[in-house]
Amino acid sequence: MLAVIVFGSSSKLAGAYGIAVTIDMLITTTMTFFVIRYGWKYPWSLCLAATGFFFVVDIGLLRGQRGQAVRRRLVPGGARRADVHADDDLEAGPSR
């Protein structure tokens, strides 16, 4: 309950958890590259191919999680679309 109180809502807590899991996946993929390259002595091209795909997937998931975090106001850097449109309507004046 303390975590929900700190984050303000369970939806924000879920967003933070999603970001943490996605970053963990990215770290694991990076570590896997070093294990198969230097621990198992596989060729560079095979190591890059084996982990490159997962690295791209992890980055895509992280970008998606960051977009959700911005919408949930977990991280700074973006206003909600409704807020932007509401501000544009005020600046444009009355419509005919």
C-alpha positions in Angstrom: 0.0 0.0 0.0 2.9 2.3 0.7 4.1 2.0 -3.0 0.6 2.9 -4.2 0.5 5.9 -1.9 3.9 7.1 -3.1 3.0 6.7 -6.8 -0.5 8.1 -6.3 -2.4 5.4 -8.1 -2.0 1.7 -9.0 -1.9 2.7 -12.7 1.2 4.8 -12.2 2.7 2.0 -10.1 2.0 -0.5 -13.0 3.7 1.9 -15.4 6.8 2.2 -13.3 6.9 -1.6 -13.0 6.6 -2.0 -16.8 9.6 0.4 -17.3 11.6 -1.5 -14.7 10.9 -4.9 -16.3 11.8 -3.6 -19.7 15.1 -2.1 -18.6 15.9 -5.4 -16.9 15.2 -7.2 -20.2 17.6 -4.8 -21.9 20.3 -5.3 -19.4 19.9 -9.1 -19.6 20.2 -9.0 -23.4 23.4 -6.9 -23.2 24.9 -9.3 -20.6 23.9 -12.3 -22.9 26.0 -10.8 -25.7 29.1 -10.8 -23.5 28.5 -14.3 -22.2 28.2 -15.8 -25.7 31.0 -13.7 -27.1 33.6 -13.9 -24.4 32.5 -16.9 -22.3 31.5 -19.3 -25.0 33.8 -17.8 -27.7 31.2 -17.7 -30.4 32.0 -15.7 -33.6 31.3 -11.9 -33.5 28.7 -12.2 -36.3 26.7 -14.9 -34.5 26.8 -13.1 -31.2 25.5 -9.9 -32.9 22.8 -11.7 -34.7 21.7 -13.7 -31.7 21.4 -10.7 -29.4 20.7 -8.0 -32.0 17.2 -9.1 -32.6 16.3 -9.1 -28.9 18.1 -5.8 -28.4 15.8 -4.2 -31.1 12.7 -5.7 -29.5 13.8 -4.5 -26.0 14.4 -0.9 -27.3 11.0 -0.9 -29.0 9.3 -2.1 -25.8 11.2 0.6 -23.8 10.1 3.3 -26.1 6.5 2.1 -25.8 6.7 2.0 -22.0 8.2 5.5 -22.0 5.3 6.8 -24.1 2.8 5.3 -21.6 4.8 6.8 -18.7 4.5 10.3 -20.3 0.8 9.8 -20.8 0.5 8.7 -17.1 2.7 11.6 -16.1 5.4 9.3 -14.5 8.2 11.1 -16.4 8.4 14.7 -17.6 8.5 15.5 -21.3 5.0 15.6 -22.7 1.5 16.9 -22.3 -1.6 15.0 -22.9 -3.1 15.4 -26.3 -6.3 16.8 -24.8 -4.3 19.4 -22.9 -2.5 20.5 -26.1 -5.8 20.7 -28.1 -7.5 22.6 -25.3 -4.6 25.2 -25.3 -4.8 25.5 -29.1 -8.5 26.2 -28.9 -8.0 29.0 -26.4 -5.3 30.7 -28.5 -7.2 30.4 -31.7 -10.1 32.3 -30.4 -13.8 31.6 -31.1 -14.6 29.6 -34.3 -17.2 30.7 -36.7 
